[in-house]
Amino acid sequence: MKLNLTEIHKKIGQLMVVGFNGKKVTPEIRKLIREYHVGGIILFGRNIGTPEEVFNLTRELQLEAKNAGHERPLFICIDQENGVVRRLGEGTTIFPGAMLLGATGRSENAYITGLATGRELKALGINWNLAPVADINNNPDNPVIGVRSYGETPELVSDFAKQAMKGMNDAGVMTTLKHFPGHGDTAVDSHLDLPVINHDMERLMNVELKPFIACIEQGADTVMTSHVYFPAIEDQKNVPATLSNKVITGLLRNKIGFDGVVTTDCMEMNAISEGIGTAEGSVQALQAGVDLIMVSHLQTRQYESINAINAAITSGDIEMEVLDGAYERVMQLKDKYLSWADIPFHEQKVSEYLKSAGVGSNLHRAESYEIYKQGISILKNESHLIPIKKDGHDRILVVYPKNNYAMMVEDKRYATFSLGKAVKECYESTEIVEVSNPPTEKEISEVQTMAGEYDIVVVGTLTVQANDAQTKLVNAIYNHNKNVIVIATRSPYDIAYLPDVPVYINTYEFTYPALETAAKAIFGDVNVKGKSPVTIPNKVEV
């Protein structure tokens, strides 16, 4: 049978999700949409300006697709998990992330946040959110999931992920369960290397897979694969789930029964690009049963992947049945959510439209603030050091390290650490010291000396480890002043390394609303009610 190369070319394009640089449509992305029929776009911080700029960007992208003869609108997706992984900027609402939501103990908060997040995304022209994270954070040393997870049990994660998914769906936004079959029990970041999870199938079915199965039974739109190797499922050594037919087709499709769209995580992550390579990995992902190939950054790799897929189809290495099946699933999802009639091509007052749609609205900020109060957790308050009286008698020192962009998936634009500002807004008699990350021996010595001159020292931490410089800093301060309040602004496990401090608070994220709420809590301006959704290990000797 003679292949229709033009038709194949278009179908391949619809299976691609690509990124580009800039806040306006570039010649490079225009060519991919027009000449290669690429049907999916992923936005990062590099693409995000004001809400008006985002709206105009997505509208222009859709116009390019329409003028190029695309039968259906583009997928336009984003990683808006909230908390530490977010892409939207100023003018939009900052919503709490997964672990803070888990700390509220109320899964309806995941629905409220999902619905509001979905409404803002939809108004901006973003129709697909790469969330929720369905991974279970059952490994305290996990460098890439951590607070992106709702908690450590399959039941909690299942409940919250289902509610988040439902909220976004009710707003008209597609969702993604990630990272199948689970990335929670790893000690390696797949952006950097290939993680391995050695659990047997019984354990995987009873723990890691439960949230995915629960959300699939509720009608999940898409599932994102993990670049993680599971020997219990895939007997060929070091084959990540993304490239494994036994994981994608055998487990996800046949055993679990998911018939929706499967997307890869970015194929430029080191677990793929430094192994089999992005282009060959794209071919093998389709052969494994994946539908959408995500190449988020380099244009050279985007073209290489498209050309490799085309060559594999022409040679018969990828059967037409595989291409057609993926294409049909993608088109069905587009038909369910997308219509040219819903794209606002006509001229309008964008700012008024976005305001009427709730982007950055007072209602969304109020809903978010209420959840922050329910999630911030005071794990320890010995001698009732807090709330601090605001009578002006106490001198307070706030010390914290610079935020050095802890995870590859985080957005550098939001690395600003504003704990000092948050405390000073509550209490004027506050001095602020920002130290290096990690703090130097000189800084530790200087802060130690300063600590004795203040009545109370508030220390912000960013994921401490045994005997690291942050731990040494806190202990040095404590040796000179017993009135120490630690606000752990990322990892909830910091207290295991700081057992002697009298007051310990988890915010689970370094977003300003979280820090502001914690600061208000130490002065008694708000009552916070969070309970840790993860078990804190016993005291770690340092």
C-alpha positions as CSV (number, residue, x, y, z in Angstrom):
1,M,0.0,0.0,0.0
2,K,1.4,3.4,-1.0
3,L,1.8,5.8,1.9
4,N,0.2,9.2,1.8
5,L,3.3,11.2,2.9
6,T,1.4,14.5,3.3
7,E,-1.1,12.8,5.6
8,I,1.6,11.1,7.6
9,H,3.5,14.5,7.9
10,K,0.4,16.1,9.3
11,K,-0.4,13.3,11.7
12,I,3.2,13.3,13.1
13,G,2.9,17.0,13.7
14,Q,-0.2,16.5,15.8
15,L,1.7,14.1,18.0
16,M,4.3,16.7,18.9
17,V,4.4,19.2,21.8
18,V,7.2,21.7,21.5
19,G,8.4,24.8,23.2
20,F,10.1,28.0,22.0
21,N,11.7,31.2,23.4
22,G,10.0,34.5,23.8
23,K,6.7,36.2,24.7
24,K,5.7,36.6,21.1
25,V,5.3,34.1,18.2
26,T,8.7,33.6,16.7
27,P,9.6,32.6,13.1
28,E,10.8,29.3,14.4
29,I,7.5,28.3,16.1
30,R,5.5,29.7,13.2
31,K,7.4,27.4,10.8
32,L,6.7,24.3,13.1
33,I,3.0,25.1,13.2
34,R,2.6,26.0,9.5
35,E,5.0,23.6,7.7
36,Y,5.2,20.7,10.2
37,H,1.6,20.9,11.4
38,V,2.8,20.7,15.1
39,G,-0.4,20.5,17.2
40,G,0.9,21.1,20.8
41,I,2.8,24.0,22.4
42,I,4.3,24.0,25.9
43,L,4.8,27.4,27.7
44,F,7.5,28.1,30.3
45,G,8.5,31.1,32.2
46,R,10.4,32.4,29.2
47,N,7.0,32.8,27.5
48,I,5.1,34.4,30.3
49,G,4.7,38.2,30.6
50,T,1.7,40.1,31.9
51,P,-1.7,38.4,31.6
52,E,-2.4,40.5,28.6
53,E,0.8,39.4,26.9
54,V,0.0,35.7,27.6
55,F,-3.5,36.1,26.2
56,N,-2.2,37.8,23.1
57,L,0.5,35.1,22.7
58,T,-1.9,32.2,22.9
59,R,-4.4,33.9,20.6
60,E,-1.7,34.5,18.0
61,L,-0.5,30.9,18.2
62,Q,-4.0,29.7,17.6
63,L,-4.4,32.1,14.7
64,E,-1.2,30.7,13.1
65,A,-2.7,27.2,13.4
66,K,-6.0,28.2,12.0
67,N,-4.5,30.0,9.0
68,A,-2.2,27.0,8.4
69,G,-5.3,24.8,7.9
70,H,-5.2,22.9,11.2
71,E,-8.5,21.1,11.6
72,R,-8.5,21.7,15.4
73,P,-7.0,24.2,17.7
74,L,-3.6,23.7,19.3
75,F,-3.0,22.1,22.7
76,I,-1.4,24.9,24.7
77,C,0.0,23.4,28.0
78,I,1.9,24.6,31.0
79,D,3.3,23.3,34.3
80,Q,1.0,25.2,36.7
81,E,1.2,22.8,39.7
82,N,1.2,25.8,42.0
83,G,3.5,26.1,45.0
84,V,7.1,25.7,44.0
85,V,6.4,24.7,40.4
86,R,4.4,27.5,38.7
87,R,4.8,29.4,35.5
88,L,2.2,32.2,35.6
89,G,3.5,35.5,36.8
90,E,2.4,38.9,38.1
91,G,-1.3,39.7,37.7
92,T,-2.4,36.1,38.3
93,T,-3.2,34.4,41.6
94,I,-0.6,32.5,43.6
95,F,-2.2,29.3,44.7
96,P,-0.9,26.8,47.3
97,G,1.0,23.8,46.0
98,A,0.2,20.1,46.6
99,M,1.8,19.4,49.9
100,L,0.4,22.5,51.6
101,L,-3.0,21.4,50.3
102,G,-2.3,17.9,51.8
103,A,-1.5,19.6,55.1
104,T,-5.0,21.1,55.3
105,G,-6.4,17.5,55.5
106,R,-9.4,18.6,53.3
107,S,-9.4,17.4,49.7
108,E,-12.1,19.9,48.8
109,N,-9.3,22.5,48.9
110,A,-7.7,20.7,46.0
111,Y,-11.0,21.1,44.1
112,I,-11.2,24.8,45.0
113,T,-7.6,25.4,43.9
114,G,-8.0,23.3,40.8
115,L,-11.2,25.1,39.7
116,A,-9.7,28.6,40.2
117,T,-6.4,27.6,38.6
118,G,-8.3,26.2,35.6
119,R,-10.4,29.4,35.2
120,E,-7.3,31.6,35.1
121,L,-5.5,29.3,32.7
122,K,-8.6,29.0,30.4
123,A,-9.0,32.8,30.3
124,L,-5.4,33.2,29.3
125,G,-5.8,30.7,26.4
126,I,-4.0,27.8,28.1
127,N,-6.2,24.8,27.7
128,W,-4.1,22.0,29.2
129,N,-2.4,21.9,32.6
130,L,0.4,19.4,33.3
131,A,-1.0,18.6,36.7
132,P,-1.9,17.1,39.1
133,V,1.1,15.2,40.4
134,A,-0.1,11.8,41.4
135,D,3.3,10.7,42.8
136,I,3.4,9.6,46.4
137,N,6.3,11.2,48.3
138,N,7.3,8.2,50.4
139,N,11.0,9.0,50.1
140,P,12.2,11.9,52.2
141,D,15.4,12.1,50.1
142,N,13.5,12.6,46.8
143,P,15.1,15.5,45.0
144,V,12.5,16.2,42.4
145,I,9.0,15.4,43.8
146,G,9.0,16.3,47.5
147,V,6.4,19.1,48.2
148,R,5.0,18.6,44.6
149,S,3.2,15.6,46.1
150,Y,0.1,15.8,48.3
151,G,1.6,13.4,50.8
152,E,3.0,10.0,51.6
153,T,0.0,7.7,51.5
154,P,-1.9,6.4,48.4
155,E,-5.2,7.2,50.0
156,L,-4.4,10.9,50.6
157,V,-2.8,11.4,47.2
158,S,-5.7,9.7,45.4
159,D,-8.3,11.8,47.1
160,F,-6.5,15.1,46.5
161,A,-5.4,14.3,42.9
162,K,-9.0,13.4,42.0
163,Q,-10.4,16.6,43.4
164,A,-7.7,18.7,41.7
165,M,-8.4,17.0,38.4
166,K,-12.2,17.5,38.8
167,G,-11.7,21.2,39.6
168,M,-9.6,21.9,36.5
169,N,-11.9,19.8,34.3
170,D,-14.9,21.8,35.6
171,A,-13.1,24.9,34.4
172,G,-12.8,23.4,31.0
173,V,-9.1,22.6,31.2
174,M,-7.4,19.3,30.4
175,T,-5.3,17.7,33.1
176,T,-2.4,15.3,33.3
177,L,-1.5,12.7,35.8
178,K,2.2,12.5,36.4
179,H,4.7,10.8,36.5
180,F,3.4,7.2,35.7
181,P,4.0,4.7,37.2
182,G,5.3,6.8,40.0
183,H,8.3,9.1,40.7
184,G,7.9,9.5,44.5
185,D,10.3,6.8,45.8
186,T,13.4,8.0,43.9
187,A,16.6,9.6,45.2
188,V,17.6,10.8,41.7
189,D,16.2,13.6,39.5
190,S,15.4,12.3,36.1
191,H,16.3,15.7,34.7
192,L,19.9,14.7,35.6
193,D,20.1,10.9,35.4
194,L,18.0,7.7,35.2
195,P,16.3,6.8,38.5
196,V,15.5,3.2,39.4
197,I,12.6,1.9,41.5
198,N,13.1,-1.7,42.6
199,H,9.7,-2.4,44.2
200,D,7.9,-5.6,43.1
201,M,4.6,-5.5,41.4
202,E,2.5,-6.2,44.5
203,R,4.1,-3.1,46.2
204,L,3.6,-1.0,43.0
205,M,-0.1,-2.0,42.7
206,N,-0.7,-1.3,46.4
207,V,1.1,2.0,46.7
208,E,2.6,3.8,43.7
209,L,-0.1,3.0,41.2
210,K,-3.2,3.6,43.4
211,P,-3.6,7.3,42.7
212,F,-3.2,6.8,39.0
213,I,-5.8,4.1,39.0
214,A,-8.2,6.1,41.1
215,C,-7.9,9.1,38.8
216,I,-8.2,7.0,35.6
217,E,-11.4,5.5,37.0
218,Q,-12.7,9.1,37.4
219,G,-11.9,9.8,33.7
220,A,-8.4,11.2,33.5
221,D,-7.6,13.1,30.3
222,T,-3.9,12.3,29.9
223,V,-1.2,10.5,31.7
224,M,2.5,11.6,31.6
225,T,5.2,8.9,31.7
226,S,8.2,9.0,34.0
227,H,11.8,8.6,32.8
228,V,12.3,6.0,35.6
229,Y,13.3,2.4,35.2
230,F,11.1,-0.2,36.9
231,P,12.8,-3.7,36.8
232,A,9.7,-5.4,38.1
233,I,7.8,-4.4,34.9
234,E,10.5,-4.0,32.3
235,D,13.1,-6.8,32.1
236,Q,15.3,-5.0,29.7
237,K,17.9,-3.2,31.8
238,N,17.7,0.6,32.1
239,V,14.7,1.1,29.9
240,P,12.7,4.0,31.4
241,A,9.0,3.8,31.6
242,T,8.6,6.3,28.8
243,L,10.2,3.8,26.3
244,S,8.8,0.6,27.7
245,N,6.0,-1.2,25.9
246,K,5.5,-3.3,28.9
247,V,4.8,-0.2,31.0
248,I,2.8,1.8,28.6
249,T,0.9,-0.8,26.6
250,G,1.1,-3.8,28.9
251,L,0.4,-2.1,32.3
252,L,-1.2,1.3,31.6
253,R,-3.3,0.3,28.5
254,N,-4.1,-3.3,29.0
255,K,-4.0,-4.0,32.7
256,I,-5.2,-0.7,34.1
257,G,-7.4,0.0,31.1
258,F,-6.5,3.6,30.3
259,D,-7.6,4.5,26.7
260,G,-6.9,8.2,26.8
261,V,-3.9,10.2,25.7
262,V,-0.4,9.3,27.0
263,T,2.3,12.0,26.8
264,T,6.0,11.8,27.5
265,D,7.7,14.1,30.0
266,C,10.3,16.2,28.2
267,M,12.4,14.0,26.0
268,E,15.4,16.4,26.5
269,M,15.8,15.4,30.2
270,N,19.1,13.7,30.7
271,A,17.6,10.3,31.5
272,I,16.6,10.2,27.8
273,S,18.9,12.7,26.0
274,E,22.1,11.4,27.6
275,G,21.1,7.8,27.1
276,I,19.4,6.7,23.9
277,G,19.0,10.3,22.7
278,T,16.0,12.5,22.2
279,A,15.2,11.5,18.5
280,E,15.6,7.7,18.9
281,G,13.8,8.0,22.3
282,S,10.8,9.7,20.5
283,V,10.6,6.8,18.1
284,Q,10.7,4.2,20.9
285,A,8.2,6.1,22.9
286,L,5.6,5.8,20.1
287,Q,6.5,2.2,19.6
288,A,5.8,1.7,23.4
289,G,2.3,3.1,23.1
290,V,2.8,6.8,23.9
291,D,0.7,9.3,21.9
292,L,2.4,12.7,22.4
293,I,6.1,13.4,22.2
294,M,7.3,16.4,24.3
295,V,10.5,18.2,23.1
296,S,10.4,21.4,25.1
297,H,13.5,23.4,24.3
298,L,16.0,22.9,21.5
299,Q,14.7,23.4,17.9
300,T,17.4,21.1,16.6
301,R,16.1,18.2,18.7
302,Q,12.5,19.0,17.7
303,Y,13.4,18.6,14.0
304,E,15.5,15.6,14.7
305,S,12.6,13.9,16.5
306,I,10.1,14.7,13.8
307,N,12.4,13.4,11.1
308,A,13.3,10.3,13.1
309,I,9.6,9.5,13.5
310,N,8.9,10.1,9.8
311,A,11.8,7.8,8.8
312,A,10.6,5.1,11.2
313,I,7.1,5.2,9.7
314,T,8.5,5.1,6.2
315,S,10.7,2.1,7.0
316,G,7.9,0.3,8.8
317,D,9.7,0.4,12.2
318,I,6.6,2.3,13.4
319,E,3.5,0.7,12.0
320,M,0.7,2.9,10.5
321,E,-1.7,1.3,13.0
322,V,0.4,2.8,15.8
323,L,0.5,6.2,14.2
324,D,-3.2,6.2,13.5
325,G,-4.1,5.0,17.0
326,A,-2.1,7.8,18.6
327,Y,-3.5,10.3,16.2
328,E,-7.1,9.2,16.8
329,R,-6.7,9.5,20.6
330,V,-5.2,13.0,20.3
331,M,-8.0,14.1,18.0
332,Q,-10.7,12.7,20.3
333,L,-9.2,14.7,23.2
334,K,-9.1,17.9,21.1
335,D,-12.7,17.3,20.0
336,K,-13.8,17.0,23.7
337,Y,-12.2,20.3,24.8
338,L,-11.3,22.5,21.9
339,S,-13.2,24.4,19.3
340,W,-12.3,27.2,17.0
341,A,-15.5,28.9,18.0
342,D,-14.1,29.3,21.5
343,I,-10.9,31.0,20.5
344,P,-11.3,34.8,20.9
345,F,-9.8,36.0,17.7
346,H,-11.9,39.2,17.6
347,E,-10.5,42.4,19.0
348,Q,-11.5,43.2,22.5
349,K,-10.4,45.0,25.6
350,V,-8.2,42.2,26.9
351,S,-7.7,43.6,30.4
352,E,-11.4,43.9,30.9
353,Y,-12.0,40.4,29.6
354,L,-9.3,38.9,31.9
355,K,-10.7,40.7,34.9
356,S,-14.2,39.5,34.2
357,A,-12.8,35.9,33.9
358,G,-11.3,36.1,37.4
359,V,-7.6,36.3,36.6
360,G,-5.9,37.6,39.7
361,S,-9.3,38.4,41.3
362,N,-10.0,39.3,44.9
363,L,-12.1,36.1,45.1
364,H,-9.3,33.9,44.0
365,R,-6.8,35.6,46.4
366,A,-9.2,35.2,49.3
367,E,-9.8,31.5,48.5
368,S,-6.1,31.0,48.3
369,Y,-5.3,32.9,51.6
370,E,-7.9,30.8,53.4
371,I,-6.2,27.6,52.3
372,Y,-2.8,28.9,53.3
373,K,-4.1,29.4,56.8
374,Q,-5.4,25.9,56.9
375,G,-2.2,24.4,55.6
376,I,0.8,26.2,57.3
377,S,1.8,23.8,60.1
378,I,3.3,24.6,63.5
379,L,4.9,21.3,64.5
380,K,6.5,22.6,67.6
381,N,6.1,25.5,70.1
382,E,7.9,24.9,73.3
383,S,7.5,27.3,76.2
384,H,4.8,29.0,74.1
385,L,7.4,31.3,72.5
386,I,4.8,32.2,69.9
387,P,2.7,34.2,69.4
388,I,5.1,37.0,70.0
389,K,3.6,40.1,71.5
390,K,3.7,43.1,69.2
391,D,4.5,45.6,71.9
392,G,7.8,46.8,70.4
393,H,9.8,45.4,73.3
394,D,11.4,42.5,71.4
395,R,14.2,42.9,68.9
396,I,13.9,40.3,66.2
397,L,16.6,39.1,63.8
398,V,15.5,37.2,60.6
399,V,18.1,35.1,58.9
400,Y,17.7,33.1,55.7
401,P,19.8,31.7,52.8
402,K,19.5,32.8,49.2
403,N,17.2,30.6,47.1
404,N,19.5,28.9,44.6
405,Y,16.8,27.3,42.4
406,A,16.6,23.9,44.1
407,M,15.0,21.8,41.3
408,M,15.4,21.8,37.6
409,V,11.6,22.0,37.1
410,E,11.3,25.2,39.2
411,D,11.1,28.6,37.6
412,K,14.1,30.9,38.2
413,R,11.9,33.9,38.2
414,Y,10.3,32.9,41.4
415,A,13.4,32.1,43.4
416,T,13.1,35.4,45.4
417,F,13.0,34.6,49.1
418,S,11.0,37.2,50.9
419,L,10.8,35.9,54.5
420,G,12.4,39.0,55.9
421,K,10.0,41.3,54.2
422,A,7.0,39.2,55.4
423,V,8.2,39.4,59.1
424,K,9.1,43.1,58.9
425,E,5.6,43.9,57.5
426,C,4.2,42.3,60.7
427,Y,6.8,43.8,63.1
428,E,8.9,46.9,62.4
429,S,11.7,46.1,65.0
430,T,13.1,43.5,62.7
431,E,16.6,43.3,61.2
432,I,17.1,41.1,58.1
433,V,20.3,39.1,57.2
434,E,20.4,37.1,53.9
435,V,23.3,34.7,53.8
436,S,24.8,32.7,51.0
437,N,23.4,29.2,50.1
438,P,25.2,27.4,51.5
439,P,26.3,30.0,54.2
440,T,30.0,30.5,54.5
441,E,31.9,29.9,57.7
442,K,32.5,33.6,58.0
443,E,28.7,34.3,57.7
444,I,27.9,31.6,60.3
445,S,30.3,33.2,62.7
446,E,29.0,36.7,62.1
447,V,25.4,35.7,62.5
448,Q,26.2,33.7,65.6
449,T,27.6,36.8,67.2
450,M,24.6,38.9,66.1
451,A,22.2,36.4,67.5
452,G,23.1,37.1,71.1
453,E,22.0,40.8,70.6
454,Y,18.4,40.0,69.8
455,D,15.5,38.7,71.8
456,I,14.2,36.3,69.1
457,V,15.8,34.9,65.9
458,V,13.7,33.7,63.1
459,V,15.6,31.4,60.7
460,G,14.3,30.4,57.3
461,T,15.6,27.0,55.9
462,L,15.6,25.6,52.4
463,T,15.9,21.8,52.7
464,V,18.7,21.1,55.2
465,Q,20.7,17.9,55.4
466,A,22.9,16.3,58.1
467,N,25.9,18.5,58.9
468,D,25.3,20.9,56.1
469,A,26.0,24.6,56.3
470,Q,22.4,25.5,57.0
471,T,22.3,23.0,59.9
472,K,25.5,24.5,61.3
473,L,24.0,28.0,60.9
474,V,20.9,27.1,62.9
475,N,22.9,25.3,65.6
476,A,25.3,28.2,65.9
477,I,22.5,30.6,66.4
478,Y,20.8,28.3,68.9
479,N,24.0,28.1,70.9
480,H,23.9,31.9,71.4
481,N,20.2,32.4,71.7
482,K,17.6,29.8,72.7
483,N,14.7,31.8,71.4
484,V,14.9,30.4,67.8
485,I,12.0,30.0,65.4
486,V,12.7,27.9,62.4
487,I,10.4,28.3,59.4
488,A,11.1,25.5,56.9
489,T,10.1,27.0,53.6
490,R,10.6,23.9,51.4
491,S,11.2,20.4,52.8
492,P,8.9,19.4,55.6
493,Y,11.7,17.1,57.0
494,D,14.1,19.8,58.2
495,I,13.1,19.3,61.9
496,A,14.7,15.9,61.9
497,Y,18.1,17.7,61.6
498,L,17.1,20.5,64.0
499,P,15.6,18.7,67.0
500,D,16.6,21.3,69.6
501,V,14.9,24.4,68.3
502,P,11.9,25.4,70.4
503,V,9.6,26.5,67.5
504,Y,9.3,24.9,64.1
505,I,6.9,25.8,61.3
506,N,6.4,24.2,57.9
507,T,5.2,26.3,55.0
508,Y,6.0,23.6,52.3
509,E,6.8,26.3,49.8
510,F,8.5,29.7,49.5
511,T,5.7,31.6,47.8
512,Y,5.1,35.0,49.4
513,P,1.6,34.2,50.6
514,A,3.0,31.1,52.4
515,L,5.8,33.1,54.1
516,E,3.4,36.0,54.9
517,T,0.9,33.6,56.5
518,A,3.7,32.0,58.6
519,A,4.9,35.5,59.7
520,K,1.5,36.5,60.7
521,A,1.1,33.2,62.6
522,I,4.2,33.8,64.8
523,F,2.7,37.1,65.9
524,G,-0.8,35.7,66.5
525,D,-2.4,37.7,63.6
526,V,-3.8,34.5,62.1
527,N,-4.5,31.0,63.4
528,V,-2.9,28.3,61.2
529,K,-4.1,24.8,61.4
530,G,-2.0,22.5,59.2
531,K,-1.0,19.0,60.0
532,S,2.0,17.4,58.3
533,P,0.9,15.0,55.5
534,V,4.2,13.2,55.8
535,T,5.9,11.4,58.7
536,I,8.9,13.2,60.1
537,P,11.8,10.8,60.6
538,N,13.2,10.5,64.1
539,K,16.0,12.8,65.2
540,V,19.0,12.6,62.9
541,E,22.3,13.0,64.7
542,V,24.3,15.9,63.3
